[in-house]
Every structure is written in C-alpha cells, then in structure tokens.
Amino acid sequence: MKALLALEDGTCFEGTAFGALDVTSTGEACFNTSMTGYQEVLTDPSYRGQIVSMTYPLIGNYGINPDDNESDQPHVRGFVIEELCETPSNWRSTETLDAYLKRHKVPGIQGIDTRALTKRLREQGAMRAVISTDPELTSEQAVNLAQESPSMEGSDFVKEVSTAENYRWDPEDILSQQWTIPNACQEIPGQRIDENQQHFLPLGEAKYHIVAYDLGIKRNILRMLRQAGFTVDVVNARTSAEEVLALKPDGIFLSNGPGDPAALDYVHQEIEKLIGKKPIFAICLGHQILCHAFGGKTFKLKFGHRGGNQPVKDLRSEKIAITSQNHGFAVDPASLPEDVEVTHINLNDHTVEGLRHKKHPVFSVQYHPEASPGPNDAAYFFEEFSNLIDSQR
C-alpha cells in the first residue's frame, strides 16, 4: 500500500506503508543518525510527538524483543526508513518491526530517500509533518494537515508520559544486573542465569535512597541508578518539593523527557525549591529544567541532536566523550547566573552539554550517560552522583 510523508514547507515523499495501515498522524519530523537501537528510539518517551526518520538504510534486521524496551509502548507518531527488513535474524527477537508497529497502531513508511529528507531537515530545520498510510489522502491534504498541526515549541508532552502513580523501581529486575560472559573456571556468588542462559552479575548493596522525577524516564536510567547503589522512588512530574522532601531522600534525580522545557513552569518552580536542600543530578530534559530553575532560558535548536555519535568535551578535564543524544532544545549559556558553571560543550555546534552549581551539590548533563555508544564514556556520572551524596553526608 502507498504511504505518504508531507512536510509543512510543501515537500512530499511517497513510499510503501508498513506498521499500522489506514492511519494518519501529525508530529515534528526529525532524524536519528544511530546505526542500531531503533527499538530504544521507538520506546523512548522523549520522542513523544515526533515522526522519526532513521538515517541508517536497513532497519528491522534484528527484530523486536521485550528486554530492549525503554518504556511500555512506542511514543513516536510515525517511523520513516529507507528499507524494512522483514526477516530479522537474532536469537532474542520475538516479533518483526512491522508486527510491533501494527500492534501499537504506529504508521511507518519505507522506500523513500531518507538522505534527501535528512538534508531537507538540516537545511530548513525541524518541521511539522504528516505521515499517512491512508491511500485516499492526497499530497495537498497532507501538507495542509501538517501546516495546521501544533508546533513543538510550547508543547507539554510530559503530562502524557509521566507516571500516573508513584512507585519504587523493582530492585529484583534482572536487567538491572550487569550482563557478563560465563566463566566455567569461576563461580560468582549471587550470579543469576535467566531462561536463555544469560549470566548476570549480582547487584551491589543499595546504599542511598533517591527520588526520581519522571518526566519521561527511560528504563535503562533506572537500571544504571540501581547498579550505582541507589534505591529509587519514581514520582509524577507534578509532585511538589514538599512531598519529595517528606520522603527523606539522600538525593534527587531529574529524568529525560519530551517537548519544550520552557512550557513546564509547574516543574521549574518545584525544582527551584529543592536546590540547596538535597544533591541533584539531571539528564536531558531534566538538565534543561534545572537551567530554568536556576533562572536561565532555553532555545530551540535548528534540527536537534539525535544519534549515538555526538562528541562532547569536558571543559574541566579536556576529555572527549562520544555520546548518545536526543533533544531539540538547548540551554542558553548567556542566561545563566554567575554561580552556575558550564562544564561540557558539544564539539559540533558548541552548545551547552553540562552544568554545575558552584555553591550547591547540583549538576546535569544534556546527553544520555546510560546509553553506550562510546561504549561507556559517560557512565561515570552515576558514580559521581553517588560520591556527591556521600560527600554531603
């Protein structure tokens, strides 16, 4: 069946439909440069409200499996690829990408020139778009729908993805444990083996209790926090500072998430009350919210940073990390107060990638240290958070 991708500037791409059929969806068109990780992209709540195009040409070749989900469902409005692999080959795969998108009613389009689309978005910037697997929809109608759809600026998607009920992250989640290669010569006490004969190292003691604001949190962040020795209570984005402090946490974590950080006044004001009360660590949208809580501002990037190959420089150590990123907004360094220091910058466009308060135990990064493109260049931030809490005690 025919599928259509239309941009608000009138550009149209015609291809073949996969995933959900007879569906029309609007969202902001963006592209991701990662070669793998399409399942993590689909299920990352930070992609809420977006139509994502993968620049790598062949997608779906290792299928879908429940272990790699970053949340319970896909959050993208549509999925754009050059070629769909219909016969995945991976022992962990439980279904095809096509079947997965059909099951969750997400439309996909394949067979278009994703290089041309990427160049268009790089030149013109991120645009409102329509993806449709409805054969009756015309190009003109699709362009009109795109032009009439809401802008990403001013949008609050956090209210759609934040947990409805507060919960404690399950310390027995086997994927919180680090996977290891079996060693026939050495038996590790507490090692767990799952039904697929995968071996996992035992979890260490949970030394600290933290509260994590769920702005669209990824499961792998929760797993990394548990590996670093944290017991994590996850709370809704509208939780007040008073409610958080009543839980008597050792620290506070602000998660990633979707949409415009400037639209989240109700979060800014609560985080402002927490600065100086407890150690705080923030990632991605949490980093941007922290900027607003400091009194700073954010702005929309032309086409955002999305992929696993973004070089970031630590201004303190001069070290370079290859990082995984997914964001369309950035911190305005000129808006920051004097007691806030920029600690990291992006080497491609010199935007802010990390902040630290000079007086209070608060720091943040724009990128995703729980992802592993480097492969583990940024994983030390979780240990740094633990050390910060330890020093405050």
MIMARDO-310047 format. One record per residue: x, y, z of N, C-alpha, C in turn. Coordinates in pm, whole numbers, padded with zeros to 5 digits, always signed. Example, Ala and Ser with C-alpha at 12.3 -4.5 7.8 and 13.67 -1.06 7.14 Angstrom:
% MIMARDO-310047
+01319-00569+00780+01230-00450+00780+01320-00330+00780+01285-00225+00708+01367-00106+00714+01290+00003+00787
//
This chain:
% MIMARDO-310047
+00083-00120+00000+00000+00000+00000+00086+00125+00000+00033+00230-00060+00103+00357-00066+00104+00424+00070+00215+00494+00100+00225+00576+00220+00280+00713+00180+00256+00811+00265+00291+00949+00231+00354+01017+00352+00460+01093+00327+00519+01180+00429+00521+01321+00371+00453+01415+00437+00445+01552+00390+00498+01648+00495+00579+01744+00453+00634+01846+00542+00557+01976+00525+00565+02060+00627+00489+02185+00624+00534+02281+00514+00657+02263+00461+00702+02351+00353+00653+02305+00216+00572+02200+00213+00516+02151+00088+00588+02032+00028+00702+01992+00086+00777+01876+00037+00701+01747+00068+00689+01659-00030+00619+01531-00011+00707+01415-00056+00701+01307+00020+00771+01183-00014+00667+01072-00020+00671+00994-00127+00578+00883-00142+00655+00753-00132+00605+00660-00052+00670+00532-00035+00570+00422-00010+00618+00314+00055+00535+00198+00083+00503+00193+00232+00379+00160+00264+00335+00157+00403+00381+00029+00473+00412+00042+00602+00427-00074+00691+00378-00030+00827+00372-00123+00922+00314-00089+01051+00163-00073+01036+00106+00021+01110-00039+00040+01110-00086+00096+00976-00191+00039+00921-00246+00083+00793-00369+00171+00814-00398+00252+00713-00513+00344+00717-00506+00438+00837-00386+00484+00869-00365+00575+00982-00296+00701+00932-00341+00816+00980-00277+00944+00951-00238+01010+01082-00112+01055+01091-00061+01109+01216+00022+01234+01190+00014+01330+01281+00094+01453+01270+00202+01454+01379+00309+01527+01354+00416+01539+01450+00531+01618+01392+00634+01641+01472+00753+01709+01422+00846+01608+01358+00886+01632+01233+00979+01542+01164+01121+01567+01212+01191+01460+01246+01330+01470+01289+01404+01345+01243+01536+01345+01253+01613+01228+01210+01710+01184+01318+01739+01054+01319+01833+00995+01414+01943+00926+01335+02069+00953+01373+02184+00903+01297+02242+00773+01351+02177+00708+01447+02229+00583+01502+02217+00470+01401+02315+00379+01404+02313+00263+01314+02230+00149+01372+02219+00144+01503+02136+00044+01571+02054+00115+01678+01969+00038+01747+01892+00096+01857+01757+00149+01818+01702+00101+01705+01571+00153+01663+01461+00122+01764+01472+00010+01836+01368-00021+01934+01374+00075+02052+01495+00109+02095+01510+00206+02203+01457+00343+02159+01478+00378+02033+01425+00504+01980+01273+00504+01985+01213+00398+01936+01067+00389+01931+01003+00401+02069+01066+00343+02170+01005+00336+02303+01057+00441+02400+01143+00532+02354+01194+00640+02437+01085+00748+02449+01035+00776+02570+00930+00878+02584+00972+01016+02536+01102+01041+02525+01149+01171+02477+01106+01199+02333+01069+01094+02259+01027+01111+02119+00876+01134+02105+00808+01155+02216+00664+01181+02210+00637+01301+02119+00543+01285+02028+00504+01394+01940+00591+01410+01817+00679+01311+01788+00771+01326+01675+00757+01211+01575+00781+01244+01449+00791+01146+01342+00940+01129+01314+00992+01009+01342+01137+00988+01341+01180+00916+01214+01283+00971+01152+01346+00907+01036+01484+00856+01077+01514+00732+01041+01646+00675+01068+01734+00695+00944+01856+00747+00965+01944+00771+00851+02013+00642+00805+02027+00543+00895+02085+00415+00853+01983+00344+00763+02026+00288+00649+01930+00244+00546+01847+00121+00578+01904+00019+00645+01831-00105+00670+01790-00113+00816+01659-00117+00840+01607-00116+00976+01515-00237+00996+01525-00297+01115+01440-00412+01148+01512-00544+01139+01643-00542+01111+01716-00666+01082+01740-00753+01205+01725-00700+01327+01737-00786+01445+01606-00794+01523+01498-00749+01461+01366-00768+01518+01338-00685+01641+01242-00732+01720+01197-00665+01843+01198-00766+01956+01241-00723+02075+01233-00810+02192+01195-00728+02313+01127-00786+02412+01077-00708+02526+01186-00649+02615+01305-00707+02616+01411-00660+02705+01465-00522+02666+01456-00486+02538+01516-00361+02492+01420-00243+02496+01300-00262+02545+01205-00152+02555+01248-00053+02664+01242+00075+02631+01271+00179+02730+01145+00222+02805+01029+00176+02758+00902+00201+02825+00803+00096+02776+00679+00107+02817+00581+00003+02784+00525+00012+02643+00552+00119+02571+00492+00138+02439+00579+00230+02353+00560+00226+02221+00628+00325+02137+00565+00462+02157+00646+00568+02146+00596+00704+02165+00603+00788+02039+00669+00738+01935+00679+00814+01811+00541+00822+01745+00518+00929+01668+00393+00944+01594+00398+00869+01461+00521+00841+01414+00539+00768+01290+00685+00734+01273+00714+00636+01186+00851+00587+01169+00885+00585+01020+01000+00646+00987+01041+00664+00847+01175+00595+00824+01180+00503+00727+01305+00431+00697+01321+00415+00547+01443+00377+00508+01468+00354+00366+01425+00213+00324+01465+00113+00408+01431-00025+00373+01397-00105+00498+01285-00176+00495+01242-00260+00606+01291-00402+00586+01355-00458+00690+01392-00599+00689+01274-00679+00744+01219-00766+00663+01101-00842+00703+01136-00979+00761+01264-01018+00755+01307-01148+00810+01423-01125+00907+01395-01078+01028+01502-01050+01124+01575-01176+01166+01702-01160+01201+01784-01272+01245+01852-01236+01376+01794-01281+01486+01852-01259+01618+01783-01353+01716+01859-01422+01798+01801-01519+01889+01712-01454+01996+01728-01322+02017+01646-01253+02116+01514-01203+02058+01500-01202+01926+01383-01144+01861+01257-01226+01889+01148-01154+01920+01019-01221+01943+00914-01181+01839+00938-01072+01765+00848-01033+01657+00919-00936+01563+00859-00915+01447+00918-00823+01350+00883-00679+01386+00960-00587+01330+00931-00445+01349+00793-00411+01293+00760-00466+01177+00630-00441+01114+00516-00485+01206+00526-00605+01262+00421-00656+01351+00410-00572+01478+00523-00529+01529+00525-00448+01652+00453-00315+01630+00482-00247+01519+00417-00119+01491+00268-00137+01461+00233-00247+01394+00091-00277+01371+00018-00294+01504+00080-00367+01595+00017-00396+01724-00007-00269+01805+00082-00171+01787+00069-00046+01863+00011+00069+01781-00038+00035+01659-00108+00133+01575-00020+00254+01539+00108+00227+01509+00201+00332+01467+00228+00316+01317+00203+00420+01236+00227+00409+01092+00374+00421+01057+00415+00349+00952+00552+00357+00903+00554+00375+00753+00662+00434+00702+00681+00449+00558+00823+00406+00524+00837+00325+00420+00968+00282+00373+00979+00310+00223+01102+00303+00173+01124+00320+00030+01139+00464-00014+01152+00557+00082+01175+00696+00042+01324+00727+00053+01365+00838-00003+01506+00879+00001+01530+00950+00135+01571+00873+00236+01591+00931+00369+01710+01027+00371+01803+01013+00276+01914+01109+00268+01861+01246+00227+01771+01248+00128+01712+01374+00084+01630+01438+00196+01556+01355+00271+01478+01406+00383+01569+01466+00489+01677+01397+00522+01771+01446+00622+01833+01578+00579+01875+01588+00454+01932+01713+00404+01831+01827+00411+01705+01795+00382+01599+01896+00387+01584+01949+00529+01582+01859+00626+01565+01899+00765+01688+01972+00818+01806+01936+00771+01927+02006+00813+01930+02149+00757+01883+02164+00635+01886+02296+00571+01774+02387+00620+01653+02331+00630+01537+02412+00665+01504+02408+00815+01555+02309+00886+01523+02292+01027+01410+02193+01046+01390+02151+01170+01282+02057+01201+01148+02119+01162+01060+02036+01105+00932+02088+01056+00816+02001+01102+00701+02064+01111+00578+01988+01133+00553+01901+01010+00498+01783+01035+00484+01688+00926+00362+01599+00947+00327+01529+00839+00219+01430+00842+00272+01301+00782+00245+01189+00849+00273+01058+00792+00138+00986+00779+00114+00929+00661-00017+00867+00639-00003+00737+00561-00073+00634+00610-00085+00508+00537-00227+00490+00484-00298+00604+00476-00433+00606+00419-00421+00634+00269-00451+00537+00181-00432+00557+00037-00521+00665-00022-00623+00708+00051-00715+00810+00000-00665+00952+00024-00567+00971+00113-00519+01104+00145-00429+01157+00034-00456+01276-00015-00374+01336-00121-00257+01413-00061-00157+01442-00145-00041+01520-00101-00083+01658-00052-00175+01720-00123-00220+01854-00085-00289+01852+00051-00373+01752+00073-00440+01740+00202-00339+01717+00315-00237+01635+00287-00136+01604+00389-00056+01729+00426-00018+01809+00327+00056+01933+00354-00028+02027+00438-00155+02039+00407-00245+02125+00484-00256+02079+00629-00264+01947+00650-00270+01893+00785-00142+01925+00863-00028+01915+00794+00099+01946+00859+00104+02093+00901+00060+02180+00814+00064+02324+00842-00031+02364+00954-00136+02286+00973-00235+02317+01077-00204+02249+01211-00105+02161+01214-00075+02086+01336+00000+02172+01437-00004+02138+01567+00064+02218+01670+00216+02214+01654+00280+02322+01697+00426+02330+01695+00484+02261+01818+00609+02214+01807+00677+02156+01922+00705+02262+02028+00731+02386+01985+00754+02494+02080+00626+02523+02158+00638+02526+02288+00523+02549+02373+00446+02424+02411+00491+02308+02362+00419+02183+02388+00460+02121+02522+00364+02063+02589+00389+01989+02713+00346+01844+02693+00443+01760+02658+00415+01617+02643+00447+01540+02771+00512+01607+02867+00547+01541+02993+00421+01491+03062+00314+01569+03056+00190+01528+03122+00133+01400+03063+00173+01365+02939+00125+01243+02875+00209+01120+02911+00336+01142+02947+00426+01027+02966+00466+01003+03111+00447+01102+03198+00486+01085+03338+00397+00982+03405+00454+00907+03498+00380+00800+03566+00256+00853+03637+00145+00781+03624+00021+00822+03691+00030+00796+03840+00100+00689+03878+00115+00654+04019+00262+00644+04055+00299+00698+04169+00437+00687+04215+00469+00540+04247+00595+00501+04228+00634+00362+04253+00781+00353+04286+00819+00242+04344+00961+00212+04370+01011+00119+04261+01124+00155+04198+01181+00071+04094+01220-00064+04152+01179-00170+04084+01197-00307+04132+01345-00343+04142+01397-00362+04263+01540-00397+04276+01573-00536+04226+01467-00618+04204+01491-00753+04156+01487-00764+04004+01464-00653+03935+01465-00654+03789+01599-00709+03740+01594-00823+03672+01719-00891+03637+01804-00807+03542+01742-00723+03460+01818-00642+03367+01887-00525+03434+01857-00501+03563+01934-00403+03639+02074-00458+03669+02087-00590+03659+02216-00651+03683+02301-00649+03555+02428-00639+03571+02517-00631+03456+02536-00768+03393+02517-00773+03260+02537-00895+03185+02685-00930+03184+02717-01058+03191+02857-01100+03190+02874-01225+03106+02994-01247+03056+03025-01368+02980+03048-01482+03078+02982-01596+03058+03000-01710+03151+03147-01752+03160+03190-01783+03281+03327-01828+03305+03320-01964+03374+03353-02068+03299+03343-02204+03351+03442-02229+03464+03547-02147+03471+03652-02168+03571+03624-02092+03701+03524-02008+03699+03498-01926+03817+03349-01913+03843+03306-01953+03961+03167-01939+04000+03152-01812+04083+03066-01720+04039+03049-01592+04107+02930-01602+04202+02951-01582+04332+02840-01591+04427+02729-01491+04392+02605-01538+04393+02492-01450+04365+02463-01429+04218+02544-01489+04131+02521-01472+03987+02388-01535+03947+02315-01467+03858+02186-01517+03814+02193-01557+03667+02120-01662+03633+02115-01712+03496+01967-01716+03455+01933-01649+03345+01792-01646+03304+01759-01766+03216+01635-01767+03163+01589-01882+03085+01664-01900+02954+01732-01796+02908+01810-01805+02785+01959-01830+02812+01989-01867+02936+02125-01896+02979+02216-01772+02972+02155-01654+02988+02235-01532+03000+02278-01518+03146+02402-01479+03167+02458-01468+03302+02463-01320+03344+02419-01293+03468+02417-01158+03520+02490-01152+03653+02571-01048+03671+02643-01030+03796+02545-00986+03905+02571-01021+04029+02480-00982+04138+02482-00831+04159+02368-00778+04202+02360-00636+04233+02428-00607+04367+02495-00491+04372+02556-00450+04497+02451-00396+04593+02495-00362+04711+02405-00310+04813+02352-00173+04771+02225-00147+04797+02168-00014+04773+02203+00075+04892+02297+00167+04869+02349+00249+04979+02265+00375+05004+02202+00424+04898+02132+00552+04908+01990+00542+04854+01905+00629+04907+01766+00636+04863+01747+00770+04791+01700+00766+04665+01676+00889+04590+01534+00893+04537+01489+01013+04505+01361+01034+04438+01389+01079+04296+01325+01011+04199+01343+01045+04059+01215+01106+04004+01224+01229+03955+01111+01290+03885+01097+01224+03748+00980+01167+03723+00954+01102+03595+00899+01204+03496+00987+01253+03411+00948+01346+03305+00935+01273+03172+00955+01141+03178+00959+01055+03061+01079+00962+03072+01097+00907+03190+01220+00835+03225+01237+00706+03146+01361+00675+03108+01395+00552+03038+01431+00444+03140+01396+00321+03107+01422+00211+03200+01572+00190+03223+01652+00215+03122+01795+00190+03140+01857+00290+03237+01797+00409+03249+01843+00503+03351+01815+00446+03489+01696+00389+03508+01663+00328+03637+01757+00213+03668+01791+00135+03567+01882+00022+03587+02022+00070+03626+02070+00175+03560+02202+00229+03591+02205+00290+03731+02097+00354+03770+02091+00409+03905+02096+00298+04009+02025+00187+03982+02029+00074+04076+02167+00012+04080+02233-00002+03966+02369-00057+03963+02466+00031+04041+02439+00162+04044+02527+00255+04114+02498+00261+04264+02400+00181+04310+02375+00171+04454+02261+00254+04506+02164+00288+04419+02050+00369+04461+01921+00288+04468+01845+00308+04574+01706+00269+04577+01627+00388+04523+01540+00364+04424+01478+00474+04351+01326+00474+04368+01274+00584+04423+01130+00610+04423+01099+00703+04306+01015+00658+04214+00981+00736+04095+00850+00809+04120+00849+00941+04095+00730+01021+04123+00685+01097+03999+00557+01131+03997+00497+01207+03888+00559+01346+03878+00560+01402+03756+00623+01532+03731+00559+01645+03810+00436+01630+03855+00367+01735+03929+00386+01721+04080+00472+01632+04123+00496+01615+04267+00563+01740+04324+00512+01789+04437+00566+01912+04496+00699+01887+04566+00774+01993+04585+00901+01984+04657+00879+01933+04799+00770+01977+04862+00739+01934+04999+00714+01784+05006+00642+01731+04907+00616+01587+04904+00745+01508+04884+00835+01560+04799+00962+01493+04776+01046+01491+04903+01057+01604+04970+01138+01612+05092+01079+01527+05204+00947+01509+05202+00883+01426+05304+00924+01279+05292+00973+01238+05174+01019+01101+05154+01161+01080+05209+01223+01192+05256+01357+01189+05317+01462+01124+05226+01472+01170+05101+01571+01110+05010+01712+01162+05040+01811+01083+04998+01951+01129+05004+01985+01218+04886+01908+01206+04777+01932+01287+04658+01810+01288+04569+01815+01372+04467+01703+01389+04374+01755+01378+04232+01681+01306+04148+01718+01288+04008+01608+01343+03918+01647+01415+03812+01553+01469+03713+01578+01397+03581+01475+01336+03527+01492+01247+03411+01483+01321+03278+01506+01246+03173+01481+01290+03036+01332+01302+03011+01294+01354+02894+01153+01363+02860+01131+01443+02733+01006+01453+02688+00974+01516+02561+00931+01663+02573+00922+01729+02457+00860+01859+02449+00950+01976+02484+00885+02091+02504+00953+02218+02526+00973+02240+02676+01099+02251+02722+01123+02271+02866+01065+02402+02919+01055+02502+02831+01003+02632+02876+00855+02625+02912+00785+02521+02865+00642+02508+02891+00612+02442+03025+00714+02407+03101+00694+02327+03222+00713+02410+03349+00645+02523+03357+00657+02611+03474+00629+02538+03605+00531+02447+03602+00491+02377+03724+00603+02286+03776+00696+02247+03688+00812+02170+03734+00924+02263+03778+00948+02370+03700+01056+02465+03733+01047+02513+03877+00927+02554+03918+00912+02617+04049+00936+02518+04164+00904+02390+04141+00928+02291+04247+01076+02256+04257+01144+02247+04143+01287+02215+04145+01365+02331+04205+01322+02454+04179+01388+02571+04238+01388+02563+04391+01278+02511+04447+01268+02498+04592+01363+02390+04647+01402+02296+04562+01485+02183+04607+01635+02211+04597+01672+02313+04519+01815+02345+04502+01873+02389+04636+01979+02323+04677+02042+02352+04806+01989+02268+04919+01876+02201+04897+01819+02116+05002+01876+01974+04996+01893+01923+04872+01945+01788+04851+02036+01787+04727+02132+01694+04717+02208+01680+04593+02115+01645+04477+02140+01706+04361+02055+01686+04245+02140+01650+04124+02094+01550+04049+02156+01508+03923+02045+01507+03818+02072+01567+03701+01969+01576+03597+02025+01537+03462+01939+01475+03379+01976+01431+03245+01876+01487+03144+01927+01538+03031+01848+01577+02914+01741+01682+02947+01612+01649+02940+01509+01746+02975+01527+01793+03119+01568+01702+03206+01595+01740+03345+01703+01847+03354+01804+01837+03270+01912+01936+03261+01855+02072+03219+01764+02073+03123+01704+02197+03076+01611+02257+03181+01539+02173+03252+01452+02221+03360+01535+02282+03472+01649+02220+03500+01739+02274+03601+01786+02414+03561+01813+02433+03432+01850+02565+03380+01742+02667+03412+01616+02631+03386+01504+02723+03416+01491+02746+03566+01516+02644+03647+01509+02659+03792+01618+02753+03843+01732+02756+03774+01840+02849+03806+01806+02993+03766+01702+03009+03682+01667+03141+03631+01711+03163+03488+01762+03056+03423+01808+03067+03285+01699+03042+03183+01740+03034+03055+01646+03013+02945+01696+02903+02852+01604+02848+02775+01640+02750+02672+01589+02801+02537+01643+02743+02429+01601+02781+02294+01592+02656+02208+01518+02667+02097+01501+02552+02008+01616+02544+01910+01674+02426+01899+01780+02402+01801+01719+02390+01661+01802+02415+01559+01751+02411+01422+01696+02273+01387+01775+02168+01413+01726+02033+01385+01760+01932+01496+01814+01980+01606+01836+01894+01722+01956+01802+01710+01982+01733+01820+02088+01631+01827+02022+01497+01856+02027+01406+01761+01966+01275+01783+02053+01169+01718+02114+01086+01801+02201+00981+01749+02304+00940+01852+02392+00849+01813+02490+00794+01906+02633+00834+01875+02652+00947+01808+02787+00985+01766+02818+01131+01791+02763+01189+01898+02783+01330+01927+02907+01349+02017+03009+01422+01970+03129+01443+02052+03109+01556+02154+03142+01527+02278+03125+01624+02387+03258+01641+02460+03292+01764+02490+03416+01794+02562+03386+01834+02705+03456+01770+02799+03451+01808+02940+03551+01922+02958+03504+02041+02987+03591+02159+02997+03685+02153+03116+03655+02067+03212+03739+02058+03331+03858+01965+03309+03834+01852+03242+03941+01754+03221+03998+01756+03080+03931+01827+02988+03969+01832+02846+03946+01700+02774+03877+01605+02838+03850+01476+02777+03730+01485+02683+03733+01400+02578+03624+01395+02481+03548+01264+02497+03415+01271+02495+03331+01152+02501+03243+01146+02378+03222+01025+02325+03124+01004+02218+02993+00968+02285+02891+01048+02261+02770+01038+02342+02645+01010+02260+02545+00957+02330+02412+00936+02274+02325+01054+02315+02251+01111+02218+02170+01228+02248+02034+01221+02180+01940+01291+02239+01807+01304+02180+01741+01427+02238+01762+01541+02174+01697+01663+02223+01687+01767+02112+01583+01848+02119+01560+01951+02019+01572+02092+02075+01602+02101+02207+01619+02231+02273+01754+02232+02343+01804+02352+02373+01934+02364+02439+01934+02481+02536+02027+02478+02630+02042+02582+02731+02112+02704+02669+02060+02822+02700+02123+02948+02659+02227+02985+02765+02358+02973+02732+02460+02999+02835+02461+03143+02884+02421+03239+02797+02421+03381+02836+02316+03411+02941+02217+03322+02956+02108+03345+03051+02138+03292+03190+02246+03218+03206+02275+03152+03333+02332+03252+03434+02297+03236+03562+02355+03323+03666+02503+03292+03687+02572+03382+03757+02717+03369+03775+02757+03248+03858+02666+03199+03943+02702+03086+04029+02675+02951+03962+02648+02950+03831+02631+02827+03755+02739+02819+03648+02808+02706+03644+02922+02687+03553+02886+02589+03441+02923+02622+03318+02912+02529+03206+03030+02433+03213+03004+02303+03222+03110+02203+03239+03140+02125+03112+03041+02117+03020+03058+02038+02898+03000+02114+02778+03064+02098+02662+03010+02158+02539+03010+02055+02427+02919+02073+02332+02914+01990+02212+03017+02042+02113+03101+01954+02061+03208+01996+01971+03159+02024+01829+03037+01983+01797+02983+02012+01663+02931+02155+01654+02856+02199+01755+02797+02333+01747+02820+02417+01873+02900+02363+01968+02940+02435+02090+02823+02472+02181+02713+02397+02171+02603+02418+02265+02636+02356+02400+02561+02397+02502+02586+02352+02639+02546+02206+02655+02636+02125+02712+02609+01982+02735+02619+01943+02882+02658+02037+02967+02666+02005+03110+02673+02130+03194+02616+02123+03315+02614+02236+03409+02652+02189+03548+02702+02283+03629+02731+02256+03770+02710+02384+03849+02642+02371+03963+02627+02487+04050+02753+02502+04134+02803+02624+04148+02930+02648+04217+02918+02639+04369+02797+02655+04421+02779+02655+04567+02705+02532+04617+02606+02486+04541+02522+02375+04585+02559+02246+04513+02529+02129+04573+02561+01999+04512+02462+01963+04401+02473+02031+04289+02380+02014+04177+02459+02010+04047+02433+01909+03962+02497+01903+03831+02406+01833+03732+02434+01853+03603+02348+01796+03499+02426+01776+03371+02373+01688+03285+02426+01669+03150+02311+01665+03050+02336+01716+02931+02235+01719+02827+02220+01585+02757+02326+01507+02753+02325+01380+02680+02287+01264+02772+02298+01140+02719+02247+01023+02791+02361+00930+02837+02404+00943+02961+02514+00858+03010+02475+00712+03029+02344+00682+03027+02301+00542+03041+02312+00467+02909+02324+00538+02797+02344+00473+02668+02494+00448+02648+02528+00363+02552+02667+00316+02545+02727+00323+02405+02731+00440+02343+02791+00445+02209+02943+00449+02210+03002+00482+02326+03145+00506+02337+03241+00391+02358+03210+00276+02428+03075+00238+02471+03033+00291+02609+03129+00318+02697+03089+00357+02834+03154+00488+02876+03167+00580+02780+03238+00705+02807+03178+00786+02921+03045+00782+02934+02978+00873+03027+02916+00804+03147+02938+00675+03164+02873+00600+03272+02918+00648+03410+03031+00718+03416+03084+00760+03545+02996+00861+03617+02901+00924+03547+02816+01025+03611+02733+00966+03725+02693+00840+03711+02612+00778+03816+02696+00758+03942+02822+00721+03924+02913+00709+04039+02942+00848+04098+02953+00949+04010+02976+01086+04056+02860+01134+04144+02738+01097+04106+02621+01132+04186+02629+01065+04323+02669+00938+04323+02684+00866+04449+02790+00932+04538+02903+00969+04478+03010+01032+04555+02966+01169+04609+02884+01242+04529+02836+01371+04573+02746+01357+04696+02658+01258+04692+02571+01233+04808+02655+01193+04931+02755+01110+04906+02842+01065+05016+02913+01183+05080+02961+01276+04997+03033+01392+05050+02940+01485+05128+02813+01494+05086+02716+01578+05156+02676+01520+05290+02685+01388+05301+02654+01325+05430+02760+01361+05534
//
